[in-house]
Amino acid sequence: MKPLVLAALWVMALALSAHAAGNSTSGLADATVLIVRHGEKPDSGPALSPEGEARAQAYVAYFQPFLLDGVAFRPDMLVASADSKNSARERLTLTPLSRALKLPIDQRFADKDVKVLVAALSSETHGKSILIAWHHGQLGKLIKAFGADPQALLPNGKWPGDVFNWVVVLRFDQAGHLVPGSARVIEEQLPG
């Protein structure tokens, strides 16, 4: 079996064993998940453009703290899709914030592995304030994997190719289920 399939089976087995043991508390219990697209990209190459680098730097102030309904939100977990030969932009978008917060960036999952990512976040112990930077082509699928309706949040259920300044907000209840009506998109208001 491929390592990715084995990892997915392992994460699902953990979730099932926790459920069978009577532990119905999800890793997403009382969590807030914020999802952003990576920063702007250059005409070619896996890095960020100067605009993308500026966005990544601006995230240091923007997410320390991020005000969500008047309440300060400070990420305690950072997740980015794994680097590929075509893109390291997701990691690079979070790197300045990672350094400022002294938090590692979890990059275990390729951009197409959204279901495995959500299964892992649902079963593992981690912080309750999660910031994810992902590849825009998979963001509709990622939102759906979390239980939200990408059609209700994104034009035609897809993140537009020219949009870099949205934050998707997902809130989860005590059982780790998406709070009905909590999913929304916020337009960034970066300093500067």
Secondary structure, DSSP 4 states (H G I P E B T S, - for coil): --HHHHHHHHHHHHHHHHHHTT----TTTT-EEEEEEPPP--SSSSS--HHHHHHHHHHHHHTTTEEETTEEE--SEEEEPPP-SS--HHHHHHHHHHHHHT--EE--S-TT-HHHHHHHHHHS---SEEEEEE-GGGHHHHHHHTT--HHHHSGGGS--TT---EEEEEEB-TTSPBPTT--EEEE-----
